[in-house]
Amino acid sequence: MDDKELKALLDVHTQSIQGLMDNQLLLAGQVQVLQAALATVLLHHPDRPTLLRAFKGYMKIAKEQTPQLARHMDALEGGMLALLGEGTEPGKKE
């Protein structure tokens, strides 16, 4: 492989990496918007205890199906549980 071919290959890989980084930023932005919208809905939902139970069930399934991501989901799950009012359910003792 000569220098021109190597430079062309390097340029292609550089562009690919930049594209991946751009996509990652776009996805992160989309997630932030979706989290804000979801938080708005959850904070005004009349039956948050039922949502809390359902969310815990779905999270359990999600973690079982994607164990390689489970550790990364824990902090996000904690934030969502707080929005859903975990620890504030009627009849629950702190």
C-alpha positions in Angstrom: 0.0 0.0 0.0 1.5 3.3 -1.0 1.2 6.6 0.8 -1.8 7.9 -1.3 -3.8 4.7 -0.6 -2.9 4.9 3.1 -4.0 8.5 3.3 -7.2 7.8 1.4 -7.9 4.9 3.8 -7.1 7.1 6.8 -9.5 9.8 5.5 -12.3 7.3 5.1 -11.8 6.1 8.6 -11.6 9.6 10.0 -14.9 10.5 8.3 -16.5 7.3 9.6 -15.4 8.1 13.1 -16.6 11.7 12.9 -20.0 10.4 11.5 -20.3 8.1 14.5 -19.5 10.9 16.9 -22.1 13.1 15.3 -24.7 10.4 15.5 -23.9 9.8 19.1 -24.4 13.5 19.9 -27.7 13.5 18.0 -28.9 10.4 19.8 -28.0 11.9 23.2 -29.9 15.0 22.3 -33.0 13.0 21.3 -32.8 11.1 24.6 -32.6 14.3 26.6 -35.7 15.7 24.8 -37.6 12.4 25.3 -36.6 12.3 29.0 -37.9 15.8 29.5 -41.2 15.0 27.7 -41.6 11.8 29.7 -40.9 13.6 33.0 -43.5 16.2 32.2 -46.1 13.5 31.5 -45.2 11.4 34.6 -45.3 14.3 37.0 -48.9 15.0 36.0 -50.2 11.4 35.7 -53.0 10.7 38.1 -52.0 7.1 38.8 -48.3 7.2 39.4 -48.2 4.1 41.8 -49.5 1.9 39.0 -47.0 3.4 36.6 -44.3 2.8 39.2 -45.1 -0.9 39.4 -45.3 -1.3 35.7 -42.0 0.5 35.1 -40.2 -1.7 37.7 -41.5 -4.8 35.8 -40.4 -3.5 32.4 -37.0 -2.6 33.8 -36.5 -6.0 35.3 -37.3 -7.5 31.8 -35.0 -5.0 30.1 -32.1 -5.8 32.4 -32.6 -9.6 31.9 -32.7 -9.2 28.2 -29.7 -6.9 28.0 -27.4 -7.8 30.9 -24.5 -6.0 29.3 -26.4 -2.7 29.6 -28.0 -3.4 33.0 -25.2 -1.6 35.0 -25.5 1.5 32.8 -29.3 1.5 33.2 -29.2 1.6 37.0 -28.6 5.4 37.3 -31.2 6.2 34.7 -33.6 3.9 36.4 -33.0 5.6 39.7 -33.9 9.0 38.2 -37.1 7.6 36.6 -38.1 5.9 39.9 -37.7 9.2 41.6 -40.0 10.9 39.0 -42.5 8.1 39.5 -42.5 8.7 43.3 -40.8 5.6 44.6 -40.9 5.8 48.4 -44.0 8.0 48.3 -46.6 5.4 47.5 -49.6 5.4 49.8 -49.2 3.1 52.8 -45.4 2.7 52.3 -43.2 3.4 55.3 -39.9 5.1 54.8 
